[in-house]
């Protein structure tokens, strides 16, 4: 039986009269990687911010292991610790070193042993190829390196689920691969993740399930092979045709497919 980690029921999100998410429903199981794709402004990033309690919702419920996520509840900070979020803009503290950025929250918020947290941070930095950057400042890093540090910082909080919001959108093309490889490795480890991306070949390689959103609604949902190779809806077909989709299919094998 599937282990339901996140459930979203009848979610409604609007900004004034502008309805962003309409009666949105989703279940994510432990160890599952769900990738969300769709045109700009369709509600992808807003959905992630709602899941993390960063946005007020106007209807419905979001639950993590049956516990309601409500940004107005006293325990919202505790719940957020279980949800790791990596933003497009890194959100690193510029006046702190890489190591200091990573260990701050586990020590201050979770009250964990400083020596244990440093040991874990150093291990994770080694895993993403940044051991030699532990004592440098964010301004001394490339965009891809900053993003990998942001991922390590999130992992160090031991989240139940990871949310990735267009994490390669601000990167130069040569930096994209190093970040995508890091996320692919997390998928192989069985991490539960929701990934918003415009990288179609990556979406195909990393996902267990793909959601295609448009105007705040799930237009199509399927395993990657079916949704990319044979989309059922005309809207999805038109969307995929805006990409060099033959190249997407032909070059997916350049990514290390999730196993």
matplotlib code that plots the C-alpha trace (Angstrom):
import matplotlib.pyplot as plt

x = [0.0, 1.3, 2.6, 0.8, 3.1, 1.4, -2.2, -3.8, -7.6, -9.7, -7.0, -8.0, -5.5, -6.2, -4.8, -7.8, -10.0, -7.2, -7.8, -4.5, -5.3, -8.8, -10.0, -6.5, -6.0, -2.8, -1.4, 2.4, 3.7, 6.9, 9.8, 7.9, 9.3, 6.5, 7.5, 5.3, 5.5, 3.4, 3.4, 4.5, 1.8, -0.1, 0.4, 3.4, 5.5, 2.4, 1.6, 5.0, 4.7, 1.3, 2.6, 5.4, 2.9, 4.4, 1.1, -2.4, -4.9, -8.5, -9.9, -9.2, -6.5, -2.9, -1.7, 1.7, 1.3, -2.2, -1.2, -2.7, -0.4, -1.7, 0.5, -1.5, -1.1, 1.5, 3.3, 3.9, 7.6, 7.9, 6.0, 8.2, 11.2, 9.8, 9.5, 12.8, 12.5, 15.1, 14.4, 15.5, 17.4, 19.4, 18.6, 22.0, 23.2, 26.0, 27.8, 28.1, 30.4, 29.1, 29.4, 27.8, 24.9, 24.3, 24.6, 22.7, 19.2, 19.9, 21.7, 19.5, 16.1, 16.5, 18.9, 21.2, 24.8, 27.1, 29.8, 27.2, 25.8, 29.2, 30.1, 26.9, 27.4, 30.9, 29.7, 27.0, 29.3, 31.6, 28.7, 28.0, 31.6, 32.0, 34.3, 36.8, 34.2, 33.2, 34.9, 34.2, 31.4, 28.5, 30.0, 32.9, 30.7, 29.2, 25.5, 25.6, 27.7, 25.3, 22.4, 24.1, 24.9, 21.2, 20.3, 22.7, 21.3, 17.8, 19.0, 20.7, 17.3, 16.3, 13.1, 10.3, 9.8, 11.9, 10.4, 12.5, 11.2, 12.8, 16.3, 18.1, 16.2, 18.8, 21.8, 24.1, 23.7, 27.0, 26.0, 22.6, 24.0, 25.7, 22.5, 20.4, 22.8, 22.6, 18.8, 18.9, 21.2, 18.6, 15.9, 18.1, 18.3, 14.5, 13.9, 10.4, 10.4, 8.2, 10.1, 8.9, 11.1, 11.2, 13.9, 11.9, 14.6, 15.4, 11.7, 11.5, 14.6, 13.9, 10.1, 7.8, 4.9, 4.4, 1.7, 0.9, -0.7, -2.5, -4.5, -4.3, -5.6, -4.1, -4.7, -2.9, -1.1, 0.8, 4.1, 6.8, 6.9, 3.3, 2.9, 5.9, 5.6, 1.8, 0.1, -3.7, -4.8, -4.4, -3.2, -0.3, 0.6, 0.8, 2.9, 5.4, 5.6, 7.0, 10.2, 12.6, 10.9, 12.7, 15.9, 14.4, 13.6, 16.8, 19.1, 17.4, 19.9, 22.6, 21.1, 21.6, 18.1, 16.6, 16.8]
y = [0.0, 3.4, 5.6, 8.9, 11.8, 14.9, 15.3, 18.4, 18.5, 21.2, 23.8, 27.3, 30.1, 33.6, 37.1, 39.3, 38.5, 36.6, 32.9, 31.0, 27.5, 26.0, 23.1, 21.6, 18.0, 16.0, 13.1, 12.5, 9.2, 8.7, 8.2, 9.6, 12.3, 14.5, 16.9, 19.9, 21.5, 24.1, 27.6, 30.7, 31.9, 28.6, 28.4, 26.1, 28.2, 29.4, 25.8, 25.1, 28.3, 27.1, 23.7, 25.3, 27.6, 30.7, 31.7, 32.2, 29.9, 30.7, 27.2, 23.5, 21.7, 20.7, 18.0, 16.5, 13.0, 14.0, 17.1, 20.3, 22.9, 26.3, 29.3, 30.9, 28.0, 28.2, 25.0, 26.2, 26.7, 23.1, 21.8, 23.9, 22.1, 18.9, 20.7, 21.6, 24.3, 25.4, 28.6, 29.9, 32.7, 30.6, 32.8, 32.3, 34.8, 36.8, 37.6, 33.9, 31.3, 28.2, 26.1, 28.8, 29.0, 25.3, 24.8, 27.9, 26.5, 22.9, 24.4, 27.4, 26.0, 22.3, 22.7, 20.0, 19.4, 21.8, 19.1, 16.7, 19.2, 20.3, 16.6, 16.1, 19.4, 18.4, 15.0, 16.5, 19.1, 16.3, 14.4, 17.5, 18.2, 21.3, 20.2, 22.9, 25.6, 25.2, 28.4, 30.7, 33.3, 33.1, 35.9, 33.6, 30.9, 30.3, 30.1, 26.4, 26.1, 28.4, 26.3, 23.1, 24.8, 25.7, 22.1, 20.9, 23.5, 22.1, 18.5, 19.3, 20.0, 16.3, 17.3, 14.7, 16.3, 18.5, 21.3, 22.6, 25.8, 26.3, 25.9, 26.2, 29.1, 31.7, 29.6, 29.8, 26.7, 25.2, 25.4, 23.7, 20.1, 20.1, 21.1, 18.6, 15.8, 16.6, 16.4, 13.2, 11.7, 12.6, 10.8, 7.7, 7.8, 7.6, 11.2, 12.5, 15.5, 17.9, 19.6, 22.6, 22.8, 24.0, 21.4, 18.8, 16.2, 16.5, 16.2, 13.0, 11.5, 12.2, 11.9, 9.1, 11.2, 14.4, 16.9, 19.4, 22.5, 25.3, 28.2, 26.6, 23.2, 19.8, 19.3, 16.0, 13.6, 10.5, 8.6, 10.5, 8.0, 8.5, 12.2, 13.1, 10.6, 10.6, 13.5, 13.0, 16.7, 19.2, 21.8, 19.6, 18.8, 22.5, 23.1, 20.4, 21.6, 24.9, 23.0, 21.3, 18.1, 15.7, 16.9, 16.3, 12.7, 12.0, 13.5, 12.2, 9.4, 12.0, 12.3, 9.5, 8.1, 7.4, 3.8]
z = [0.0, -0.9, 1.9, 1.4, 2.5, 1.1, 0.2, -1.3, -1.5, -3.3, -3.0, -4.0, -4.3, -5.6, -5.5, -5.2, -8.2, -9.9, -9.4, -9.6, -8.4, -9.0, -6.9, -7.1, -5.9, -5.5, -3.5, -3.3, -1.9, 0.1, -2.3, -5.3, -7.6, -9.1, -11.8, -12.6, -16.0, -17.8, -19.3, -17.3, -14.9, -14.7, -10.9, -10.6, -8.2, -6.3, -5.6, -4.0, -1.9, -0.7, 0.2, 2.3, 4.0, 2.4, 0.9, 2.4, 0.7, 0.1, 0.2, 0.6, 2.7, 2.4, 4.8, 5.5, 6.9, 7.8, 9.7, 8.2, 6.9, 8.1, 8.0, 10.8, 13.2, 16.0, 14.8, 11.2, 11.9, 13.0, 10.0, 7.6, 9.0, 7.3, 4.0, 2.2, -0.4, -2.9, -4.7, -8.1, -6.3, -3.9, -0.8, 0.8, 3.4, 1.7, 5.0, 6.0, 4.6, 2.8, 6.0, 8.2, 5.7, 6.0, 9.7, 10.9, 10.9, 12.2, 15.2, 15.9, 15.0, 15.6, 18.5, 17.2, 18.2, 16.3, 15.8, 14.4, 12.1, 10.8, 10.2, 8.2, 6.3, 5.3, 4.2, 2.0, 0.5, -0.5, -2.1, -4.3, -5.1, -3.0, -0.1, -1.1, -0.8, 2.8, 4.0, 1.1, 0.8, -1.7, -3.8, -4.6, -6.0, -9.5, -9.8, -10.0, -6.9, -5.0, -6.0, -4.8, -1.5, -1.2, -1.8, 0.9, 3.3, 2.8, 3.1, 6.4, 8.0, 7.3, 5.4, 4.6, 1.2, -1.1, -3.3, -6.2, -7.9, -11.3, -9.7, -13.0, -14.5, -13.4, -14.4, -17.4, -19.6, -18.6, -14.9, -15.4, -15.6, -12.3, -10.5, -12.4, -11.6, -7.9, -8.0, -10.1, -7.4, -4.7, -6.8, -6.9, -3.1, -2.9, -1.8, -2.0, -4.3, -6.2, -9.0, -11.0, -14.1, -17.7, -18.5, -20.4, -20.8, -17.1, -16.3, -18.3, -16.7, -13.0, -12.6, -11.5, -12.5, -14.5, -14.1, -16.9, -15.5, -17.3, -15.8, -12.3, -13.3, -14.0, -17.7, -17.9, -15.5, -16.4, -16.2, -18.2, -21.1, -21.9, -21.3, -23.3, -26.1, -26.5, -24.7, -24.7, -24.8, -27.6, -25.0, -23.9, -27.5, -28.3, -25.2, -26.1, -29.7, -28.4, -27.4, -29.7, -28.6, -30.9, -29.3, -25.8, -26.7, -28.4, -25.8, -22.6, -22.5, -21.8, -18.3, -15.8, -15.7, -12.3, -11.3]

ax = plt.figure().add_subplot(projection="3d")
ax.plot(x, y, z, "-o")
ax.set_aspect("equal")
plt.show()
